[in-house]
Amino acid sequence: MEPVSEETNALDSMVERERRAKLVAALKELPPQMRACCELRYVQGLKYHEIATAMKISIETVKAHLHQARKRLIEKLGEK
């Protein structure tokens, strides 16, 4: 095995920064309530019922927002 070069590490870091920037931009395009659901779920790690309580919406609405957000982000970012 060959050691990973600093150039490869720098390239990987650059690619990761680009991916994160695209994700952040795509998240900003989501409707506010949908974006808030995503932040509570994926950033803060809340469970569906916790999100529903915090946002004063139903669990079904939370599920719908997260499903639609994932769908929109996949379409926007072109990933599966």
N, C-alpha and C positions, 0 to 999 in steps of 0.2 A: 504494500500500500504506500502511496505517495502522500506526503503531507499536503493539505489544502493550502494553496497559495494565498497571499494577502490580496492579490488582484481578484481572485475568485470570491473571497469573503466580501470585498468592497462591492463587487457586482451584485452579489446576493443581497447585500444591505440596500443597495440602490433600488433593486427590483422590489424588495419588500416595502420600502418607503413609498414607491410609486403605487403599489397595490393598496396600501393603507390610505393614501391621499385620494385615490379613486373611490374607495369605499366610503370615506368621510363625505366626499362630494355627493355621492349617490344617496347617502343617508339624509343629507340636508335637503334633498329634493322630495323626500317623503312628506306626506301631510303631517302636521304637528302631533296629532294624537297617535298616529302610527309610529312616528319616530320615537315618541316618548315610550311607547310599549317596547320597542326594540332596545332602547337604552336601559330600561328597567330590567328587561329579561337578560340581555347579553352583556351589559356592562356591570350592572349591579347584581345580577344573578338571582333576581326575585322569581318566585313561582307564580303560575298563572293567577291563583287566587289572591296572592299578595299584590300583584299588579292591579287586578280588578278592584281590590279594596282601596289601594292608594289613588287610583284614578277615578274611582266611583263609577265604574262601568261593569258590565257583566263579564263573566269568564268567557262566554261565547264571543263577545266583542274583542276581548284580548286575543283569543285564538284566531279570529278572523283577521285582525290587524297584523299579527305576526305572520300568518300564512301569506297575506297579500304583500307584506313587506319583503318576505323572502322571494316571492315570485318576481316582484319589481326589481329587486337587487340583482337577481340572476339574469333577468333580461338586460338590465343596464350594464352589468359587468361582464356579461357573456360567459358565465361559468356555470357548471353543473354541480 
